[in-house]
Amino acid sequence: MSSFFISVPVWLLCLFPASIYCFTHQQSCALSSGLSRKQCEDFMVLRAAKRRAGAMSRRKTQESRSDNAESTTRGFDSSEATSMSTQTTPSSKSNTIYSMPSLYDLAFGYRCYEEEVEFLLDAHDKYSTSEKNVPIRILELAAGPARHSLMALSEHPPSSVDSVVALDLSQEMVNYGMENADHELGSAGGRRDSFEYACGDMRDFTGLFSTKFDTAWILLGSMSHLLTNDDVIRCFSSLRSALKPGSTVVVELPHPRETFSMGECTRNGWTVPLVEDDDEEYGELNIVWGDEDDEFDPIAQVRQFTVAMTLKVNNPEDIPKEDPLFMQMNEDGQTEVKEIVPMRLFTLQEIDALARCVGLEMVAKYGALDEEVAMTEEDDAYRMVCVLRCKE
């Protein structure tokens, strides 16, 4: 087994066993004891990566991608986000995190998409009151690299999942997701025809799609980009109009413990090694997702997240320049990207109340994308997963 080790932030502890390291408050600590059986069983990093036909951390030999479209910020209008924030994002959008989809994909490659999709489909089957035992149509908002969408199609037959539509405001993410679909689903004529990716705003996509959906997903904390109640209600209203009666919505957000422990911001980060096909490491990607100097507004519940990624190779003379991951690398073999991203922290009751405003009802809540993890669990609950249903 290869040494695919990852250092993770505090809120990811329940995913990894004792061999994984994290840093917070600039301290390193080994997770040497106290993890539950479930925490150990959920360590799927390398296996999940290999299921994706070779993790993004592996050096590629394919032709370079073309990401020439205008850069935007994922899932929401960047101009409005700036006006709602006391701190602006960098003026050079060409280097923003969400306009570099391959780096973003690599940074979050630890997620076990197959098991998470199983949870999402099971939640729909359990809580939907629409017609049962029929192929479903899925909508994923702020989908980024679209890994969950593609997993639903690649691992589930047409008799279970009819089709998937992904939506993201970043044209770079859309282009990248489409290329992922070509790789994961094959050529036209098969499951590839069941996937669409549209460029659009998650707050307002009414009328963008001609047919209704059975379930919708907003994952990886993407709703945190919606900084005001008006934005959330617009998003939920668009969802309500796009979904069939009795259909479901699954929203994944940080656990409310983060909101109520935000008296002092902490530094969260992890490291993803870059490995050859023979498992030899040739570099690494270091990620910071929130720093101790971040500003937090307890009134608006908005944190100015420092998001930084540093990609570096061990031998600068061996930079694979044909790969878009390395095109902006300097002579020292490093690429650095950093920006400030305002993100809102939600409570469970806020999601419940905002959903009710548009005719959605909360029917279940979990502490992870895992039906066995309750939100109240101290050890395993690290996310707030809300299952909503469209009232009939």
C-alpha distance (Angstrom), angle and dihedral (degrees) to the residues before:
residue distance angle dihedral
M1 . . .
S2 3.81 . .
S3 3.78 124.6 .
F4 3.80 99.0 -107.4
F5 3.80 97.4 158.9
I6 3.78 124.6 167.1
S7 3.80 131.5 -166.1
V8 3.77 110.5 -141.6
P9 3.81 142.5 -167.3
V10 3.79 121.9 -105.4
W11 3.80 95.0 -97.3
L12 3.81 90.1 60.3
L13 3.78 96.8 54.7
C14 3.77 94.3 105.2
L15 3.80 91.1 61.8
F16 3.77 98.8 59.5
P17 3.80 140.4 57.2
A18 3.77 131.1 -129.4
S19 3.81 96.4 -74.0
I20 3.82 92.6 67.9
Y21 3.79 123.2 91.8
C22 3.79 133.0 -152.6
F23 3.78 137.6 -175.2
T24 3.78 129.2 -146.1
H25 3.82 128.3 160.8
Q26 3.82 83.2 14.7
Q27 3.79 91.0 -68.2
S28 3.79 126.5 123.5
C29 3.78 119.1 -140.8
A30 3.78 131.9 179.8
L31 3.77 115.8 -132.3
S32 3.74 91.6 -134.3
S33 3.79 103.5 152.6
G34 3.77 148.0 -0.5
L35 3.80 98.7 60.1
S36 3.77 116.8 139.0
R37 3.78 125.7 -123.6
K38 3.79 89.4 -105.0
Q39 3.81 91.8 53.5
C40 3.78 91.2 54.6
E41 3.78 93.5 46.1
D42 3.82 91.0 53.2
F43 3.80 94.0 62.9
M44 3.81 98.9 114.4
V45 3.81 103.4 139.4
L46 3.77 101.8 123.1
R47 3.79 95.5 33.2
A48 3.80 91.8 50.5
A49 3.79 90.5 48.6
K50 3.78 93.3 51.1
R51 3.80 90.6 50.0
R52 3.80 86.4 62.2
A53 3.83 90.1 67.5
G54 3.79 91.8 -100.6
A55 3.79 122.2 -16.5
M56 3.78 120.8 -96.4
S57 3.79 84.7 -111.8
R58 3.79 89.4 70.8
R59 3.77 117.3 91.0
K60 3.79 111.9 -101.1
T61 3.78 129.1 -140.5
Q62 3.81 97.8 -171.8
E63 3.77 123.4 111.5
S64 3.80 117.1 -78.2
R65 3.76 118.5 -88.2
S66 3.79 120.5 -120.3
D67 3.79 112.3 -130.7
N68 3.79 100.5 167.9
A69 3.78 100.0 134.2
E70 3.79 120.7 112.0
S71 3.80 111.6 -79.3
T72 3.78 119.7 -115.2
T73 3.78 137.4 168.6
R74 3.76 117.4 -94.9
G75 3.78 119.5 -96.7
F76 3.81 100.8 -9.7
D77 3.79 142.2 51.6
S78 3.79 107.9 -85.5
S79 3.81 94.8 -152.4
E80 3.79 92.1 57.8
A81 3.78 91.9 44.1
T82 3.79 89.5 55.4
S83 3.79 92.8 50.3
M84 3.80 91.1 50.6
S85 3.79 92.3 50.3
T86 3.79 130.9 74.6
Q87 3.80 88.9 -142.9
T88 3.78 123.6 53.4
T89 3.76 127.6 -139.0
P90 3.82 119.3 -116.4
S91 3.79 114.7 -73.0
S92 3.82 92.8 -131.0
K93 3.78 103.2 80.1
S94 3.79 93.8 178.9
N95 3.79 90.1 81.4
T96 3.81 99.8 42.9
I97 3.77 118.3 129.8
Y98 3.79 94.9 -116.4
S99 3.80 93.5 49.7
M100 3.82 89.5 60.5
P101 3.81 100.1 63.5
S102 3.79 97.7 169.3
L103 3.81 90.9 58.7
Y104 3.79 91.1 46.4
D105 3.81 90.8 48.9
L106 3.78 91.5 50.1
A107 3.81 92.8 47.8
F108 3.81 92.8 55.6
G109 3.78 97.6 37.3
Y110 3.82 90.4 112.5
R111 3.81 90.6 79.0
C112 3.80 115.1 107.8
Y113 3.80 97.1 -133.5
E114 3.79 96.2 178.5
E115 3.82 94.5 58.4
E116 3.80 92.4 40.5
V117 3.80 91.6 53.3
E118 3.79 89.9 49.3
F119 3.79 88.0 55.8
L120 3.82 92.2 47.8
L121 3.80 93.3 50.7
D122 3.80 92.8 44.1
A123 3.82 90.5 50.4
H124 3.79 90.4 53.7
D125 3.79 92.2 47.9
K126 3.81 91.2 48.7
Y127 3.81 100.6 44.5
S128 3.79 105.9 27.4
T129 3.79 117.0 101.7
S130 3.79 93.6 -166.1
E131 3.79 123.8 102.0
K132 3.81 112.8 -47.7
N133 3.81 131.1 -139.0
V134 3.80 95.2 25.2
P135 3.82 128.0 117.7
I136 3.80 110.2 -91.0
R137 3.79 133.4 -139.3
I138 3.82 114.5 -136.7
L139 3.81 129.6 -155.3
E140 3.82 119.5 -164.6
L141 3.82 117.5 -168.6
A142 3.82 123.5 -153.6
A143 3.79 84.7 6.8
G144 3.81 98.9 170.6
P145 3.84 109.4 -174.8
A146 3.85 87.5 1.6
R147 3.79 94.2 -129.9
H148 3.82 94.6 149.8
S149 3.80 92.0 47.6
L150 3.78 93.2 49.9
M151 3.80 92.8 45.2
A152 3.80 89.9 54.8
L153 3.79 90.2 55.7
S154 3.80 99.1 39.1
E155 3.82 96.3 47.6
H156 3.82 101.1 35.3
P157 3.82 126.4 60.9
P158 3.82 125.1 -124.5
S159 3.79 88.3 -102.2
S160 3.83 87.6 66.8
V161 3.81 105.3 27.9
D162 3.77 115.1 29.2
S163 3.80 99.8 -177.3
V164 3.80 144.8 -29.4
V165 3.79 131.8 -139.3
A166 3.82 120.0 -165.5
L167 3.80 125.8 -163.0
D168 3.80 130.5 -163.6
L169 3.80 134.6 156.7
S170 3.81 93.9 -139.1
Q171 3.79 111.2 87.1
E172 3.81 88.5 -160.0
M173 3.79 89.9 58.4
V174 3.80 91.0 47.5
N175 3.81 91.9 51.2
Y176 3.79 90.9 46.7
G177 3.80 93.1 47.4
M178 3.79 90.7 51.5
E179 3.79 90.4 53.0
N180 3.79 89.5 48.8
A181 3.81 87.7 53.0
D182 3.81 91.4 52.0
H183 3.79 89.2 52.2
E184 3.80 98.9 41.7
L185 3.80 101.3 36.6
G186 3.79 102.9 32.8
S187 3.76 131.0 -133.9
A188 3.78 129.4 -27.3
G189 3.76 117.0 -67.5
G190 3.80 97.5 51.7
R191 3.79 135.1 57.0
R192 3.80 89.2 -39.0
D193 3.80 87.7 76.4
S194 3.81 89.3 60.2
F195 3.82 93.6 63.4
E196 3.80 128.0 79.5
Y197 3.79 129.6 174.3
A198 3.81 120.3 -161.0
C199 3.79 128.8 -171.0
G200 3.79 108.9 -132.0
D201 3.80 149.6 117.9
M202 3.80 116.1 -80.7
R203 3.81 89.1 -143.6
D204 3.78 95.9 59.8
F205 3.79 123.1 23.2
T206 3.80 98.4 129.9
G207 3.80 109.5 147.5
L208 3.79 93.7 12.1
F209 3.81 92.7 110.0
S210 3.78 125.8 48.8
T211 3.82 98.4 -150.6
K212 3.80 134.8 50.7
F213 3.79 124.8 -108.1
D214 3.81 131.3 -133.4
T215 3.80 98.0 -148.6
A216 3.80 138.8 6.8
W217 3.80 131.9 -156.5
I218 3.81 131.2 -155.1
L219 3.79 104.3 -179.1
L220 3.80 142.9 167.5
G221 3.79 92.0 39.9
S222 3.80 92.4 -67.0
M223 3.80 92.7 147.0
S224 3.81 87.8 65.8
H225 3.81 86.5 78.3
L226 3.82 88.3 69.1
L227 3.79 100.3 86.3
T228 3.81 101.8 -179.0
N229 3.80 135.8 49.4
D230 3.80 89.2 -119.7
D231 3.81 90.3 58.6
V232 3.81 92.3 49.7
I233 3.81 92.4 47.9
R234 3.81 90.5 49.8
C235 3.79 89.7 51.7
F236 3.80 93.3 47.3
S237 3.81 91.0 45.7
S238 3.80 91.1 53.7
L239 3.79 89.2 48.5
R240 3.78 92.0 49.3
S241 3.80 91.2 54.4
A242 3.82 92.5 46.3
L243 3.81 96.4 49.9
K244 3.78 132.8 76.9
P245 3.83 119.1 -116.5
G246 3.79 110.1 -85.0
S247 3.81 93.1 20.8
T248 3.81 124.7 133.6
V249 3.80 140.4 -118.3
V250 3.81 123.1 -161.2
V251 3.81 117.4 -160.0
E252 3.82 121.0 -172.3
L253 3.81 118.0 -163.1
P254 3.80 138.9 154.7
H255 3.78 114.0 -74.0
P256 3.83 114.2 -93.5
R257 3.80 88.5 -117.3
E258 3.81 86.0 78.9
T259 3.80 90.9 58.6
F260 3.78 95.1 49.7
S261 3.80 94.8 43.7
M262 3.80 93.9 50.2
G263 3.79 95.4 107.9
E264 3.78 85.7 112.9
C265 3.79 126.4 21.4
T266 3.79 117.3 -127.7
R267 3.76 132.3 -155.9
N268 3.81 114.6 -108.9
G269 3.76 124.9 -173.6
W270 3.77 147.9 141.8
T271 3.79 140.1 -167.1
V272 3.81 129.6 -128.5
P273 3.84 116.2 -162.8
L274 3.80 118.5 -138.5
V275 3.79 110.5 -133.3
E276 3.77 136.9 -173.5
D277 3.80 120.1 -125.8
D278 3.82 86.4 -95.4
D279 3.85 88.8 57.4
E280 3.82 93.9 -109.2
E281 3.82 110.5 143.0
Y282 3.80 116.3 -124.5
G283 3.81 100.7 169.8
E284 3.79 145.2 -29.4
L285 3.77 145.1 -120.6
N286 3.81 115.8 -132.6
I287 3.80 116.4 -160.2
V288 3.81 130.1 -164.9
W289 3.81 113.7 -170.5
G290 3.78 103.7 178.6
D291 3.81 127.6 -2.5
E292 3.80 134.2 -147.3
D293 3.82 91.5 -111.0
D294 3.82 93.0 58.2
E295 3.79 115.7 125.0
F296 3.80 117.3 -123.9
D297 3.80 123.5 -163.3
P298 3.83 106.8 -156.2
I299 3.80 91.2 -168.5
A300 3.79 96.4 56.5
Q301 3.85 91.8 27.2
V302 3.80 88.3 -131.7
R303 3.79 123.7 141.5
Q304 3.80 121.5 -162.7
F305 3.79 95.9 -133.3
T306 3.77 118.1 -152.7
V307 3.79 105.0 -141.0
A308 3.78 116.6 -172.8
M309 3.78 135.3 164.2
T310 3.79 126.7 -172.0
L311 3.79 118.2 -169.1
K312 3.79 116.7 -168.7
V313 3.78 138.6 167.7
N314 3.78 126.9 -147.9
N315 3.81 94.9 -129.3
P316 3.84 114.7 37.4
E317 3.80 90.0 -163.8
D318 3.79 88.9 62.3
I319 3.80 98.1 56.9
P320 3.83 109.5 144.3
K321 3.81 94.9 -134.2
E322 3.79 93.0 -179.6
D323 3.81 89.2 68.5
P324 3.84 114.9 83.5
L325 3.80 89.0 -140.7
F326 3.81 88.4 71.6
M327 3.81 104.0 32.4
Q328 3.83 94.5 103.2
M329 3.79 95.6 43.6
N330 3.82 117.2 131.7
E331 3.79 127.9 -134.2
D332 3.79 91.0 -86.5
G333 3.79 90.7 59.4
Q334 3.81 97.3 -106.5
T335 3.79 137.8 122.1
E336 3.79 117.6 -168.9
V337 3.80 127.1 -168.7
K338 3.79 124.4 178.1
E339 3.79 135.7 166.8
I340 3.79 143.0 151.1
V341 3.81 113.5 -110.4
P342 3.82 118.6 -170.8
M343 3.81 110.0 -140.3
R344 3.78 130.5 177.8
L345 3.80 123.7 -134.4
F346 3.81 114.1 -142.1
T347 3.79 135.2 -157.5
L348 3.79 124.1 -141.9
Q349 3.78 93.5 -113.5
E350 3.81 91.3 52.6
I351 3.80 91.5 55.9
D352 3.80 90.0 46.4
A353 3.82 93.5 50.2
L354 3.81 95.4 43.7
A355 3.81 91.0 48.6
R356 3.81 91.3 52.4
C357 3.81 89.8 55.6
V358 3.81 90.4 70.8
G359 3.80 102.6 33.8
L360 3.79 100.3 -87.5
E361 3.79 122.3 127.8
M362 3.78 129.5 -158.5
V363 3.79 109.5 -122.0
A364 3.81 102.3 168.0
K365 3.79 143.2 7.8
Y366 3.80 132.4 -161.8
G367 3.80 138.9 -177.3
A368 3.81 93.7 -129.7
L369 3.78 140.0 0.5
D370 3.78 85.1 -76.6
E371 3.80 125.3 96.3
E372 3.81 91.0 -143.7
V373 3.82 94.5 60.4
A374 3.80 115.5 83.3
M375 3.80 119.1 -159.3
T376 3.79 89.8 -119.0
E377 3.81 95.7 58.8
E378 3.79 111.5 115.1
D379 3.79 98.3 -154.1
D380 3.79 106.4 34.7
A381 3.81 105.4 28.5
Y382 3.80 108.5 93.7
R383 3.85 101.6 139.9
M384 3.81 136.5 48.9
V385 3.80 107.9 -127.7
C386 3.80 113.9 -176.8
V387 3.80 123.0 -168.8
L388 3.80 111.3 -156.6
R389 3.80 128.7 -174.4
C390 3.80 131.6 -154.8
K391 3.78 109.8 -119.5
E392 3.78 113.1 -122.4
